[in-house]
Amino acid sequence: MIYHGGALPYLHKQNLAGLLQDQCNIPVTIENDAKSAAMFIQMSLHVNFKMMQTYLGHCITFLKFSKKIV
């Protein structure tokens, strides 16, 4: 549930994950972009992974991870 749409006021009090899940017929979770970036950095420090590419597909955006090349 988005409690404050910020720069996108039409998202105020919308269940965006639920709307996308209904539209795409797949499970959907959403994270705040800044929190996602922080989680990625934390993960990359401990798991030795890095982000390689961001993909945009039909109704879904996801990240591909691969091992760091040293």
Secondary structure, 3 states (H helix, E strand, C coil): CECCCCCCHHHCCECHHHHHHHHHCCCCCCCCHHHHHHHHHHHHHHHCEEEEEEEEECCEEEEEEEECCC
